[in-house]
Amino acid sequence: MAKDQLARYRRAVDEDLPGEQLDGILDRLDEAGYDIGGDQLATKPRGFTTDHPRLDLLRHKAIHVRRDFGDPDWLATPAALDEVRECWEGLRPLAQWLAQHVGQTDEERR
């Protein structure tokens, strides 16, 4: 995330309602078999306490979510479209949360 996006992300995670929403979205994705990762700080970000209820989310500098399908039998069949579509649909709540709370960067790209 760009600096302005990261600031908006952390503000949203810090607030109870959107922070709890993101936590729930990521929990559901994890339970559905998605891998959640992304660059993180080794310690807490400046301005937050070590006992913050969503410190793990605040430490993120980036979030990525992926799903490894391996080499399933359906990969080279028309069923692949349905499988991939279902995967993308599972990511919709996260994409909507990020669009609402983080948005595009206003910073110039290098």
N, CA, C and O of each residue as an XYZ file, in Angstrom:
440
protein
N       0.839     -1.180      0.000
C       0.000      0.000      0.000
C       0.885      1.245      0.000
O       1.965      1.262      0.591
N       0.412      2.260     -0.662
C       1.086      3.553     -0.601
C       0.851      4.147      0.792
O      -0.026      3.693      1.528
N       1.628      5.150      1.141
C       1.536      5.722      2.485
C       0.132      6.199      2.833
O      -0.339      5.966      3.947
N      -0.547      6.864      1.896
C      -1.897      7.356      2.188
C      -2.879      6.194      2.367
O      -3.780      6.267      3.202
N      -2.708      5.137      1.597
C      -3.572      3.965      1.742
C      -3.317      3.263      3.069
O      -4.253      2.834      3.745
N      -2.045      3.151      3.437
C      -1.701      2.499      4.696
C      -2.279      3.271      5.878
O      -2.760      2.667      6.837
N      -2.235      4.583      5.819
C      -2.814      5.403      6.895
C      -4.320      5.170      6.990
O      -4.850      5.021      8.091
N      -5.013      5.136      5.858
C      -6.469      4.884      5.878
C      -6.759      3.470      6.366
O      -7.696      3.257      7.135
N      -5.953      2.500      5.921
C      -6.117      1.113      6.350
C      -6.008      1.021      7.871
O      -6.870      0.429      8.522
N      -4.959      1.600      8.433
C      -4.753      1.502      9.879
C      -5.838      2.234     10.657
O      -6.252      1.770     11.719
N      -6.302      3.366     10.147
C      -7.417      4.060     10.819
C      -8.653      3.168     10.861
O      -9.328      3.087     11.886
N      -8.947      2.504      9.755
C     -10.123      1.637      9.690
C      -9.964      0.424     10.597
O     -10.911      0.041     11.283
N      -8.792     -0.182     10.610
C      -8.549     -1.345     11.468
C      -8.637     -0.947     12.936
O      -9.099     -1.731     13.765
N      -8.204      0.249     13.259
C      -8.235      0.747     14.634
C      -9.660      0.958     15.127
O      -9.941      0.756     16.308
N     -10.557      1.359     14.241
C     -11.956      1.581     14.623
C     -12.649      0.234     14.829
O     -12.387     -0.733     14.114
N     -13.537      0.193     15.820
C     -14.165     -1.082     16.169
C     -14.943     -1.723     15.028
O     -14.666     -2.868     14.670
N     -15.907     -1.020     14.449
C     -16.771     -1.660     13.459
C     -16.013     -2.105     12.205
O     -16.066     -3.287     11.864
N     -15.313     -1.213     11.508
C     -14.618     -1.708     10.311
C     -13.478     -2.673     10.638
O     -13.215     -3.597      9.869
N     -12.803     -2.470     11.763
C     -11.731     -3.381     12.151
C     -12.255     -4.775     12.426
O     -11.649     -5.762     12.010
N     -13.377     -4.861     13.124
C     -13.979     -6.169     13.398
C     -14.513     -6.801     12.117
O     -14.468     -8.021     11.955
N     -15.021     -5.968     11.206
C     -15.492     -6.496      9.921
C     -14.340     -7.146      9.159
O     -14.476     -8.261      8.655
N     -13.204     -6.448      9.075
C     -12.049     -7.006      8.364
C     -11.570     -8.280      9.037
O     -11.263     -9.260      8.358
N     -11.502     -8.280     10.342
C     -11.081     -9.470     11.082
C     -11.993    -10.652     10.743
O     -11.514    -11.764     10.517
N     -13.284    -10.416     10.708
C     -14.247    -11.472     10.374
C     -14.104    -11.956      8.937
O     -14.172    -13.156      8.672
N     -13.907    -11.022      8.012
C     -13.730    -11.387      6.604
C     -12.506    -12.283      6.453
O     -12.566    -13.315      5.785
N     -11.401    -11.890      7.072
C     -10.178    -12.680      6.949
C     -10.298    -14.028      7.652
O      -9.744    -15.021      7.181
N     -11.010    -14.074      8.768
C     -11.252    -15.363      9.434
C     -12.035    -16.303      8.531
O     -11.702    -17.484      8.424
N     -13.081    -15.786      7.875
C     -13.889    -16.626      6.994
C     -13.074    -17.108      5.786
O     -13.214    -18.251      5.352
N     -12.225    -16.227      5.253
C     -11.387    -16.641      4.136
C     -10.399    -17.720      4.566
O     -10.171    -18.685      3.837
N      -9.821    -17.559      5.735
C      -8.896    -18.562      6.269
C      -9.614    -19.904      6.438
O      -9.080    -20.948      6.063
N     -10.806    -19.873      6.996
C     -11.579    -21.110      7.193
C     -11.961    -21.759      5.867
O     -12.134    -22.975      5.790
N     -12.093    -20.938      4.821
C     -12.463    -21.458      3.500
C     -11.252    -21.963      2.719
O     -11.393    -22.414      1.582
N     -10.065    -21.890      3.318
C      -8.883    -22.444      2.680
C      -7.999    -21.450      1.953
O      -7.065    -21.850      1.257
N      -8.273    -20.175      2.099
C      -7.414    -19.161      1.488
C      -6.203    -18.934      2.394
O      -6.296    -19.064      3.615
N      -5.069    -18.595      1.782
C      -3.867    -18.228      2.519
C      -3.820    -16.711      2.610
O      -3.992    -16.020      1.606
N      -3.587    -16.193      3.808
C      -3.547    -14.758      4.032
C      -2.124    -14.381      4.411
O      -1.536    -14.969      5.319
N      -1.584    -13.414      3.720
C      -0.222    -12.991      3.978
C      -0.036    -11.526      3.656
O      -0.998    -10.767      3.542
N       1.206    -11.147      3.514
C       1.537     -9.770      3.174
C       2.644     -9.261      4.074
O       2.874     -9.782      5.165
N       3.324     -8.233      3.595
C       4.407     -7.639      4.368
C       3.877     -7.105      5.688
O       2.818     -6.480      5.747
N       4.648     -7.369      6.756
C       4.258     -6.926      8.093
C       5.447     -6.321      8.815
O       6.601     -6.666      8.561
N       5.133     -5.414      9.715
C       6.142     -4.905     10.632
C       6.475     -5.998     11.640
O       5.626     -6.831     11.957
N       7.691     -5.999     12.136
C       8.083     -6.964     13.165
C       7.494     -6.582     14.519
O       7.296     -7.441     15.379
N       7.216     -5.306     14.706
C       6.656     -4.816     15.965
C       5.396     -4.021     15.662
O       4.922     -3.987     14.526
N       4.868     -3.391     16.687
C       3.651     -2.598     16.501
C       3.951     -1.324     15.724
O       5.059     -0.793     15.811
N       2.972     -0.824     14.960
C       3.181      0.455     14.296
C       3.133      1.600     15.319
O       2.491      1.487     16.362
N       3.811      2.681     15.006
C       3.821      3.850     15.883
C       2.409      4.326     16.178
O       1.557      4.365     15.290
N       2.169      4.685     17.427
C       0.872      5.237     17.810
C      -0.135      4.209     18.295
O      -1.250      4.575     18.667
N       0.228      2.934     18.302
C      -0.685      1.884     18.745
C      -0.063      1.132     19.916
O       1.159      1.013     20.015
N      -0.908      0.634     20.787
C      -0.425     -0.088     21.960
C      -0.217     -1.566     21.635
O      -0.785     -2.093     20.679
N       0.599     -2.213     22.442
C       0.876     -3.636     22.214
C      -0.307     -4.525     22.573
O      -0.313     -5.708     22.232
N      -1.305     -3.977     23.256
C      -2.474     -4.780     23.607
C      -3.691     -4.463     22.723
O      -4.821     -4.805     23.073
N      -3.456     -3.815     21.586
C      -4.570     -3.511     20.676
C      -5.201     -4.831     20.229
O      -4.476     -5.771     19.902
N      -6.541     -4.925     20.207
C      -7.190     -6.200     19.870
C      -6.924     -6.687     18.441
O      -7.092     -7.873     18.154
N      -6.516     -5.795     17.554
C      -6.246     -6.195     16.167
C      -4.810     -5.829     15.764
O      -4.547     -5.437     14.627
N      -3.900     -5.966     16.719
C      -2.501     -5.620     16.462
C      -1.944     -6.389     15.270
O      -1.173     -5.843     14.480
N      -2.331     -7.651     15.140
C      -1.829     -8.447     14.013
C      -2.214     -7.817     12.673
O      -1.425     -7.847     11.729
N      -3.413     -7.249     12.581
C      -3.830     -6.584     11.347
C      -3.145     -5.232     11.182
O      -2.804     -4.838     10.067
N      -2.945     -4.525     12.282
C      -2.280     -3.220     12.218
C      -0.839     -3.333     11.753
O      -0.309     -2.397     11.154
N      -0.197     -4.466     12.018
C       1.196     -4.659     11.623
C       1.363     -4.817     10.113
O       2.465     -4.652      9.591
N       0.283     -5.132      9.416
C       0.367     -5.320      7.962
C       0.713     -4.018      7.257
O       0.168     -2.957      7.562
N       1.637     -4.128      6.303
C       1.930     -3.034      5.374
C       1.290     -3.338      4.021
O       1.142     -2.461      3.170
N       0.923     -4.579      3.854
C       0.235     -5.051      2.658
C      -0.508     -6.326      3.048
O      -0.097     -7.042      3.962
N      -1.578     -6.593      2.362
C      -2.318     -7.841      2.584
C      -2.511     -8.505      1.228
O      -2.911     -7.866      0.255
N      -2.223     -9.780      1.189
C      -2.589    -10.531     -0.005
C      -3.282    -11.814      0.442
O      -2.983    -12.380      1.494
N      -4.205    -12.240     -0.387
C      -4.970    -13.449     -0.123
C      -4.887    -14.293     -1.383
O      -5.083    -13.800     -2.494
N      -4.595    -15.564     -1.194
C      -4.482    -16.462     -2.336
C      -5.038    -17.833     -1.973
O      -5.212    -18.175     -0.804
N      -5.301    -18.582     -2.996
C      -5.758    -19.949     -2.789
C      -4.982    -20.848     -3.740
O      -4.988    -20.625     -4.951
N      -4.326    -21.842     -3.210
C      -3.538    -22.770     -4.011
C      -4.408    -23.977     -4.337
O      -4.842    -24.710     -3.448
N      -4.649    -24.166     -5.615
C      -5.469    -25.290     -6.039
C      -4.635    -26.528     -6.337
O      -5.177    -27.624     -6.477
N      -3.324    -26.360     -6.434
C      -2.496    -27.494     -6.820
C      -2.698    -27.810     -8.287
O      -2.695    -26.908     -9.124
N      -2.872    -29.084     -8.606
C      -3.081    -29.531     -9.985
C      -4.360    -30.376    -10.033
O      -4.290    -31.588    -10.236
N      -5.510    -29.756     -9.850
C      -6.756    -30.529     -9.787
C      -7.171    -31.066    -11.164
O      -6.754    -30.553    -12.202
N      -7.989    -32.094    -11.137
C      -8.477    -32.708    -12.373
C      -9.283    -31.729    -13.228
O      -9.289    -31.847    -14.454
N      -9.953    -30.778    -12.609
C     -10.819    -29.857    -13.351
C     -10.065    -28.725    -14.039
O     -10.672    -27.948    -14.777
N      -8.764    -28.615    -13.818
C      -8.002    -27.467    -14.320
C      -8.105    -27.296    -15.834
O      -8.229    -26.169    -16.313
N      -8.057    -28.356    -16.574
C      -8.099    -28.273    -18.039
C      -9.489    -28.557    -18.593
O      -9.627    -28.981    -19.741
N     -10.510    -28.329    -17.789
C     -11.886    -28.590    -18.221
C     -12.705    -27.307    -18.115
O     -12.249    -26.331    -17.519
N     -13.893    -27.298    -18.679
C     -14.765    -26.134    -18.538
C     -15.142    -25.847    -17.079
O     -15.547    -24.730    -16.759
N     -15.014    -26.834    -16.202
C     -15.330    -26.629    -14.776
C     -14.380    -25.626    -14.127
O     -14.698    -25.071    -13.075
N     -13.230    -25.387    -14.732
C     -12.264    -24.425    -14.182
C     -12.893    -23.043    -14.050
O     -12.624    -22.326    -13.087
N     -13.722    -22.672    -15.006
C     -14.384    -21.365    -14.941
C     -15.209    -21.234    -13.669
O     -15.143    -20.209    -12.990
N     -15.980    -22.254    -13.342
C     -16.806    -22.216    -12.130
C     -15.948    -22.190    -10.874
O     -16.260    -21.474     -9.922
N     -14.883    -22.955    -10.864
C     -14.001    -22.995     -9.692
C     -13.337    -21.640     -9.449
O     -13.292    -21.153     -8.319
N     -12.826    -21.042    -10.515
C     -12.169    -19.740    -10.391
C     -13.190    -18.662    -10.038
O     -12.913    -17.791     -9.213
N     -14.353    -18.715    -10.651
C     -15.413    -17.750    -10.346
C     -15.799    -17.834     -8.869
O     -15.982    -16.806     -8.218
N     -15.923    -19.040     -8.344
C     -16.268    -19.223     -6.930
C     -15.175    -18.639     -6.030
O     -15.467    -18.028     -5.002
N     -13.931    -18.832     -6.423
C     -12.811    -18.280     -5.662
C     -12.880    -16.752     -5.648
O     -12.738    -16.127     -4.597
N     -13.096    -16.163     -6.811
C     -13.196    -14.702     -6.892
C     -14.380    -14.192     -6.080
O     -14.272    -13.163     -5.413
N     -15.489    -14.883     -6.125
C     -16.665    -14.472     -5.344
C     -16.361    -14.509     -3.848
O     -16.852    -13.672     -3.090
N     -15.549    -15.480     -3.424
C     -15.161    -15.554     -2.019
C     -14.346    -14.350     -1.587
O     -14.361    -13.976     -0.415
N     -13.636    -13.741     -2.525
C     -12.808    -12.573     -2.222
C     -13.581    -11.256     -2.270
O     -13.060    -10.220     -1.856
N     -14.807    -11.285     -2.767
C     -15.587    -10.050     -2.932
C     -15.718     -9.241     -1.637
O     -15.528     -8.026     -1.685
N     -16.031     -9.845     -0.482
C     -16.146     -9.028      0.738
C     -14.852     -8.295      1.088
O     -14.895     -7.156      1.554
N     -13.703     -8.935      0.870
C     -12.434     -8.267      1.143
C     -12.219     -7.120      0.166
O     -11.824     -6.028      0.575
N     -12.469     -7.349     -1.095
C     -12.302     -6.291     -2.101
C     -13.211     -5.104     -1.797
O     -12.800     -3.953     -1.944
N     -14.439     -5.379     -1.375
C     -15.368     -4.297     -1.036
C     -14.898     -3.539      0.202
O     -14.979     -2.311      0.241
N     -14.409     -4.256      1.214
C     -13.914     -3.596      2.425
C     -12.738     -2.694      2.075
O     -12.684     -1.547      2.518
N     -11.799     -3.202      1.284
C     -10.633     -2.408      0.905
C     -11.035     -1.192      0.068
O     -10.495     -0.102      0.261
N     -11.967     -1.370     -0.849
C     -12.421     -0.242     -1.666
C     -13.071      0.835     -0.795
O     -12.848      2.027     -1.008
N     -13.863      0.420      0.171
C     -14.570      1.368      1.032
C     -13.633      2.074      2.009
O     -13.768      3.277      2.231
N     -12.698      1.352      2.589
C     -11.893      1.908      3.684
C     -10.479      2.334      3.296
O      -9.864      3.138      3.996
N      -9.963      1.812      2.204
C      -8.586      2.134      1.808
C      -8.573      2.940      0.508
O      -7.967      4.010      0.444
N      -9.231      2.434     -0.509
C      -9.333      3.149     -1.775
C      -8.028      3.251     -2.543
O      -7.022      2.630     -2.201
N      -8.082      4.050     -3.584
C      -6.928      4.291     -4.440
C      -5.965      5.261     -3.772
O      -6.350      6.030     -2.892
N      -4.736      5.215     -4.190
C      -3.751      6.160     -3.671
C      -3.892      7.508     -4.373
O      -4.243      7.581     -5.551
N      -3.615      8.553     -3.635
C      -3.551      9.898     -4.201
C      -2.112     10.281     -4.493
O      -1.851     11.372     -4.999
N      -1.184      9.401     -4.183
C       0.240      9.681     -4.376
C       0.629      9.408     -5.821
O       0.049      8.555     -6.494
N       1.615     10.146     -6.272
C       2.143      9.959     -7.616
C       2.921      8.657     -7.692
O       3.697      8.341     -6.790
N       2.722      7.916     -8.742
C       3.447      6.658     -8.918
C       4.821      6.941     -9.472
O       4.995      7.846    -10.289
N       5.797      6.175     -9.032
C       7.178      6.367     -9.504
C       7.489      5.499    -10.674
O       8.605      5.538    -11.192
